[in-house]
């Protein structure tokens, strides 16, 4: 399947959960936020939310400042 992650098209085998995607991409989920198709995913839903063909995924690290 092809998805877009932070603006870059990547090809993956089969559908994955958000957790599986983060593991595959070697991203530490502790200090990350994930949105799929502009909808923020709650961390407690990472294990059950599927990433499917054509999804646009944004993985960001929140920062504070002012």
C-alpha positions, 0 to 999 in steps of 0.5 A, spaced: 500 500 500 502 507 498 501 512 504 504 519 505 508 520 511 509 527 513 509 529 505 513 523 503 510 517 499 512 510 502 510 503 500 508 498 505 506 491 505 499 490 507 495 495 512 498 496 519 495 499 526 498 506 528 503 502 533 505 498 527 507 503 523 511 507 528 515 501 530 516 500 522 518 507 521 522 506 528 519 512 531 518 513 539 511 514 540 512 517 547 513 524 545 509 524 538 502 526 536 499 522 530 494 525 525 491 521 519 487 525 514 488 531 518 484 527 524 489 527 531 489 520 533 488 519 541 494 515 543 490 510 547 487 508 540 494 507 536 493 499 537 486 499 534 487 505 528 488 502 522 492 506 516 490 504 509 491 505 502 492 513 500 492 515 508 496 522 509 499 521 516 503 526 520 507 525 525 509 531 529 513 532 536 510 537 540 514 543 542 513 548 547 515 555 547 513 562 547 
